[in-house]
Amino acid sequence: MEITEVEAFPISIPLDSPVSFATRTLERRDHAIVYVRTDEGHEGLGYSLGYGGAPLVADAVSDLLEPMLVGEDPRDTERLWREMFDGTVQIGRKGVLVRAISCVDLALWDIKAKAAGMSLAKLLGGGTEPIPAYASGGYYREGKGLSGLREEMETYVDRGHDVVKMKVGRLSVEEEVERVRTVREAIGPDRTLLMDANGKWKNKQEAVRACRAFGEYDPYFIEEPVMPDSVDLMREVNEALDYPVVAGELEFSRYGFAELLREGAVEIVQPDVTVVGGVTEWLKVANTAASFDVPVAPHYNWDLHVQLLAATENALWAEYFYRDSDVKSFDDVVDNPLTPEDGAIEIPDRHGHGVTLDRDALEEYRI
């Protein structure tokens, strides 16, 4: 089997209204889309969220990676990953280039599983039990206020979720304490509360002061209290708190995660298969974390991550965003988007990773 074509292009889907987290406001969601095709008629799909850079990711695939791939066997995922990573190391290693490699590697594994006639989960040795999912939300929006936050979280509970996540850090500590209190009251004392600061605080004093103020409301973890590259600072915050620091959605490759684990900066890792380097690298990160007895709770992209979590012994949860929260919009181009039932997501029994996209919708949102 040989790769004959690699197609890459960006899309951008508008949100109904601007949405904010601690450090940024978004009006659109852009993704790089990649298709890899073979001489035997197989087609694999990969994609990655762009944060405004989806055109750059797509160009990196077309200009730098496609020449390395045409004529190669798509099932040679280990060899091709190393050739793509080493072949771009002078201008890559993290960021745009590794997102581009992620897209391609996802497409290669999609082809590999399709050629084997099985789902990606089954190809990786996974089971078929539904994957627990937490409802992710609690973003900032004009006019939302505490009552809107309470209503949102009560909706997640009504939909069967025992675990929810909220954003923190955009407002003063006093205002954020009120938001955390509101969410805890909305979900009750026995459900699990997660928090995400998106790298808001600049030093140990700010981060620890805020996170200790939230401690009264029994949070399970705080995600990215400081910027992801501040590994020493993240470790210091982790050591100072009574509940864990977690991170990884913006970390790239096994090498970045090795530093987080080696330094004791995090107690749960959150690799994103569309960011970290694709399936090939996600598995290395998850297995390395297992050797430290550290759980895996991946960021976003539940349609893909349920396949991987099914084959991961240290899996914790998938992250899920409801489309009616208008935070993540990628479901608008997915043919059969997955949705939780009673707080868990069924693993689709389709060949490959199971995600297919609506070609008409892609054209509508194509940049």
C-alpha positions in Angstrom: 0.0 0.0 0.0 1.3 3.4 -0.9 0.3 7.0 -0.1 -0.7 8.8 -3.3 -2.0 12.1 -2.0 -2.1 14.4 1.0 -4.7 17.1 1.1 -4.6 19.8 3.8 -6.8 22.9 4.3 -8.1 25.2 7.1 -11.7 25.8 8.2 -13.1 28.4 10.5 -16.5 28.1 12.3 -18.0 31.2 13.9 -19.4 31.1 17.4 -22.9 32.6 18.1 -21.3 35.1 20.5 -17.8 35.7 21.9 -16.7 33.4 24.7 -13.8 34.0 27.1 -11.5 32.1 29.5 -9.0 33.6 31.8 -6.5 34.8 29.2 -8.3 35.1 25.9 -11.6 35.9 24.1 -12.7 33.8 21.0 -15.2 34.5 18.3 -14.4 31.6 16.0 -12.9 28.1 16.1 -10.5 27.2 13.3 -9.1 23.7 12.5 -6.6 22.3 10.0 -8.1 19.3 8.1 -5.9 16.7 6.6 -6.8 13.7 4.3 -4.2 11.1 3.4 -5.2 8.8 0.4 -3.7 5.6 -0.8 -3.4 3.5 -4.0 -5.8 0.9 -2.5 -8.6 3.4 -2.0 -8.2 4.0 1.7 -8.6 7.5 3.1 -7.5 8.7 6.5 -8.5 11.8 8.3 -6.6 14.0 10.7 -7.3 17.5 12.2 -6.2 19.9 14.9 -7.6 23.1 16.5 -5.6 26.1 15.2 -6.3 29.0 17.6 -5.9 31.3 14.7 -3.1 29.3 13.1 -5.0 26.6 11.2 -3.7 27.9 7.8 -0.1 27.6 9.0 -0.7 24.0 10.1 -2.3 23.1 6.8 0.6 24.8 4.9 3.1 22.9 7.0 1.5 19.6 6.0 1.4 20.5 2.3 4.8 22.2 2.0 7.0 20.1 4.4 5.3 16.8 5.3 3.6 15.7 2.1 6.9 15.3 0.1 8.1 12.9 2.9 4.9 10.8 2.6 4.0 10.2 -1.0 5.1 6.7 -2.1 5.4 5.5 1.5 3.4 2.7 3.2 0.9 4.5 5.6 1.0 1.6 8.0 4.7 2.4 8.9 3.6 4.8 11.6 6.6 4.6 13.8 9.1 5.1 11.0 7.1 7.9 9.4 6.6 9.7 12.7 10.4 9.8 13.3 11.1 10.9 9.7 8.6 13.8 10.0 9.8 14.8 13.4 13.5 14.6 12.6 13.0 16.1 9.2 11.6 19.3 10.6 13.5 19.5 13.9 15.3 22.7 13.1 12.0 24.6 12.7 9.7 22.3 14.7 9.9 20.2 17.9 6.8 22.0 19.2 4.0 24.2 18.0 2.8 24.4 14.4 5.0 21.6 13.1 4.0 19.1 15.7 0.3 19.9 15.2 0.9 19.2 11.5 2.6 15.9 12.3 -0.4 15.1 14.6 -2.8 15.6 11.8 -0.9 13.3 9.5 -0.3 10.6 12.1 -4.0 10.6 13.0 -4.8 10.0 9.3 -2.2 7.2 9.0 -3.7 5.4 12.0 -7.1 5.8 10.6 -5.9 4.1 7.4 -4.1 1.4 9.4 -7.3 0.5 11.3 -9.5 0.6 8.2 -7.1 -1.6 6.4 -7.2 -4.1 9.3 -11.0 -4.0 9.3 -11.4 -2.8 12.9 -11.9 0.2 15.1 -8.8 2.0 16.3 -9.7 1.0 19.9 -9.8 -2.7 18.9 -6.6 -2.4 16.9 -4.8 -1.0 20.0 -6.1 -3.8 22.2 -8.9 -1.8 23.8 -12.2 -2.9 25.3 -15.7 -1.8 24.5 -16.9 -0.3 27.8 -18.3 3.3 27.5 -15.7 5.9 28.5 -16.6 8.2 31.5 -16.8 11.9 30.3 -16.9 15.1 32.2 -18.9 18.1 31.1 -16.5 21.0 30.4 -17.8 24.6 30.5 -18.1 27.4 32.9 -16.7 29.9 30.4 -17.2 33.7 30.7 -19.8 35.4 28.5 -21.3 38.9 28.6 -24.5 38.9 30.7 -24.0 35.3 31.9 -23.3 36.1 35.6 -23.6 33.7 38.5 -27.2 32.7 37.7 -26.2 31.7 34.2 -23.2 29.7 35.5 -25.5 27.9 38.0 -28.0 27.1 35.3 -25.3 25.7 33.0 -23.9 23.4 35.7 -27.3 22.2 36.8 -28.0 21.3 33.1 -24.8 19.1 33.1 -26.0 17.3 36.3 -29.4 16.8 34.8 -27.7 15.2 31.7 -26.1 12.6 33.9 -22.6 14.0 34.6 -21.0 13.4 38.0 -17.9 15.4 37.0 -17.9 19.0 35.6 -15.2 21.5 34.8 -15.3 25.3 35.1 -13.0 28.2 34.0 -11.4 30.3 36.7 -8.9 33.2 36.8 -10.5 36.0 34.6 -11.9 38.0 37.5 -10.6 39.0 41.0 -10.0 36.2 43.5 -13.0 37.3 45.5 -15.3 37.1 42.4 -13.8 33.8 41.4 -14.4 32.3 44.9 -18.1 33.3 44.4 -18.1 31.5 41.0 -16.6 28.4 42.5 -19.0 28.4 45.4 -21.9 28.8 43.0 -20.8 25.8 41.0 -20.3 23.6 44.0 -23.8 24.5 45.3 -25.2 23.7 41.8 -23.6 20.3 41.5 -23.9 19.3 45.2 -21.3 18.0 47.6 -20.8 14.5 46.2 -19.9 15.3 42.6 -16.5 16.1 41.3 -15.5 19.7 40.5 -12.6 20.5 38.2 -11.1 23.9 37.5 -9.0 25.4 34.6 -7.1 28.7 34.8 -5.4 28.6 31.3 -2.1 29.8 32.7 -3.5 32.9 34.3 -1.3 33.5 37.3 2.3 34.9 36.8 3.9 33.8 40.1 3.6 31.4 42.9 2.1 33.9 45.3 -0.8 34.8 43.0 -1.5 31.1 42.0 -1.3 29.7 45.5 -3.4 32.5 47.0 -6.2 32.0 44.5 -6.1 28.2 44.5 -6.1 28.0 48.3 -9.1 30.3 48.4 -11.0 27.8 46.2 -10.0 24.9 48.5 -13.0 25.3 50.7 -15.2 24.0 47.9 -13.3 20.7 47.4 -11.9 21.0 43.9 -10.5 17.8 42.4 -7.8 19.6 40.4 -6.6 22.9 39.1 -5.5 22.9 35.4 -2.7 25.1 34.2 -2.6 27.6 37.1 0.6 29.0 35.4 1.8 29.1 31.9 2.7 25.6 30.6 6.4 26.2 30.0 6.9 27.4 33.6 7.6 23.8 34.8 9.5 24.8 38.0 6.8 27.2 38.9 4.1 24.7 38.2 5.9 22.2 40.5 6.1 24.8 43.3 2.4 25.5 43.0 1.6 21.8 43.0 3.7 21.2 46.1 1.9 24.1 47.9 -1.7 22.9 47.3 -3.8 20.2 49.0 -5.2 19.2 45.6 -3.4 18.4 42.3 -2.1 20.6 39.5 -2.7 19.1 36.0 -1.6 20.1 32.5 -0.7 18.9 29.1 -3.1 20.2 26.5 -0.4 22.5 25.1 2.5 20.1 25.6 4.2 18.5 22.6 5.7 15.0 22.3 7.0 12.5 24.8 9.9 14.8 25.7 7.7 17.6 27.0 5.7 15.3 29.1 8.8 13.6 30.4 9.9 16.9 32.0 6.5 17.4 33.6 6.5 14.0 35.1 10.2 14.0 36.1 9.8 17.3 37.9 6.6 16.3 39.7 4.9 19.3 38.2 1.6 17.5 37.5 -0.4 14.6 39.0 -2.6 14.0 36.0 -1.5 14.4 32.3 -3.8 15.8 29.6 -2.3 15.0 26.2 -4.3 16.0 23.2 -3.9 13.6 20.3 -4.3 16.4 17.8 -1.5 18.4 19.5 1.0 16.0 21.1 2.1 14.3 17.8 -0.8 12.0 16.9 -1.7 8.5 18.1 2.0 7.4 17.9 3.1 9.9 20.4 -0.1 10.0 22.5 0.4 6.3 23.3 4.0 6.9 24.4 2.9 9.7 26.7 0.1 7.6 28.2 2.4 4.6 28.8 5.1 6.7 30.3 2.5 8.3 32.7 1.4 4.8 33.7 5.0 4.0 34.8 4.7 6.9 37.2 1.1 5.8 38.3 -0.2 9.1 36.8 -3.7 9.0 35.3 -4.5 10.3 31.8 -7.4 12.7 31.2 -7.0 14.1 27.6 -7.9 17.5 26.4 -10.9 18.0 24.0 -11.5 15.8 20.9 -13.6 13.2 22.6 -14.5 11.6 19.3 -10.9 10.5 19.0 -9.9 10.1 22.6 -12.5 7.5 23.5 -10.8 5.2 21.1 -7.4 5.7 22.8 -8.8 5.7 26.4 -10.4 2.3 25.7 -6.8 1.0 25.3 -5.2 2.9 28.2 -5.0 1.3 31.6 -4.5 4.6 33.5 -7.4 6.3 31.7 -9.5 8.7 33.8 -12.1 10.6 31.7 -12.7 12.1 28.3 -13.5 15.8 28.2 -16.8 16.7 26.5 -18.3 20.0 25.4 -22.0 20.3 24.6 -22.6 22.1 21.4 -25.4 24.2 22.9 -22.8 25.8 25.2 -21.3 27.3 22.0 -17.7 26.9 23.1 -16.5 24.2 20.7 -18.1 24.1 17.3 -16.3 21.2 15.5 -19.4 19.0 15.7 -20.9 21.3 13.0 -18.7 19.5 10.4 -18.8 15.9 12.0 -21.1 13.4 10.3 -21.9 11.4 13.4 -20.8 13.4 16.5 -20.7 11.4 19.7 -22.8 12.4 22.7 -22.7 11.1 26.3 -25.4 8.9 27.8 -25.6 9.1 31.6 -22.1 10.7 31.7 -20.3 8.2 29.5 -19.5 7.9 25.8 -20.0 4.7 23.8 -17.1 3.7 21.6 -18.3 3.6 18.0 -17.8 0.2 16.3 -16.7 1.7 13.0 -13.5 0.9 11.1 -10.7 3.4 11.7 -10.9 6.1 14.4 -14.6 6.5 13.6 -14.7 10.2 12.7 -16.0 11.3 9.3 -16.7 14.9 8.2 -19.5 16.4 6.2 -17.9 17.6 2.9 -20.6 20.2 2.3 -20.0 21.7 5.7 -16.3 21.7 5.2 -16.7 23.7 2.0 -19.0 26.2 3.8 -16.4 26.9 6.5 -13.2 26.5 4.4 -10.9 29.5 4.6 
